[in-house]
Amino acid sequence: MIRKGRLRVDFYDRNQERLESRTLEAGDVILLASGGHGFEALEACEMIEVKQGPYLGDEDKILFPEDPA
């Protein structure tokens, strides 16, 4: 949930291919159910992220190679 600011979210499929990008603003909410995602703050942001299950830090992530786009 975006509380303040603007944020770009990039959506990826399970093969790490970018599907699309969307700009989110204050009041917007997204649900990430499968595949991957990345965020880029377009201006100072406040957001709330809720994760199901335990947070395992870096063990919880798969980092994609840098996207040149």
C-alpha positions in Angstrom: 0.0 0.0 0.0 1.4 3.4 -1.0 0.9 6.0 1.7 2.8 8.9 0.1 4.8 9.6 -3.1 5.1 7.7 -6.4 6.6 4.3 -7.0 7.2 2.3 -10.2 6.6 -1.4 -9.9 8.0 -3.8 -12.5 6.3 -7.2 -12.8 8.2 -10.3 -14.0 7.1 -13.8 -14.9 8.6 -17.0 -13.5 11.3 -16.9 -16.2 12.4 -13.4 -15.0 11.0 -11.8 -18.1 9.5 -8.3 -17.6 5.8 -8.3 -18.2 4.9 -4.7 -17.6 5.5 -1.7 -15.3 3.0 0.4 -13.5 3.2 3.7 -11.5 1.6 3.6 -8.1 0.6 6.7 -6.1 -0.7 7.4 -2.6 -3.8 5.2 -1.9 -2.9 2.5 -4.4 -2.6 -1.2 -3.4 -1.2 -4.2 -5.2 -1.2 -7.9 -4.6 1.9 -9.9 -5.7 0.8 -13.5 -6.2 3.4 -15.1 -8.4 6.5 -14.3 -10.5 8.8 -11.5 -9.4 8.7 -7.7 -8.9 11.0 -4.7 -8.5 10.4 -1.2 -7.1 11.8 2.1 -8.0 10.9 5.2 -6.1 10.0 8.0 -8.5 9.8 10.5 -5.5 10.1 10.1 -1.8 7.7 7.3 -0.7 6.1 5.8 2.3 4.8 2.3 1.7 3.5 -0.6 3.8 4.5 -4.1 2.7 2.9 -7.2 4.2 4.5 -10.6 3.7 2.9 -13.9 4.5 5.2 -16.2 6.5 8.6 -15.5 8.2 11.0 -12.9 6.8 14.3 -14.6 6.1 16.3 -11.6 4.9 18.5 -12.2 1.9 17.7 -15.9 2.0 14.1 -14.9 1.1 15.1 -13.3 -2.2 16.2 -14.2 -5.7 18.0 -11.3 -7.3 17.5 -10.8 -11.0 20.3 -9.6 -13.2 20.3 -5.8 -13.9 17.7 -4.9 -16.4 19.2 -2.4 -19.0 15.7 -0.9 -19.8 
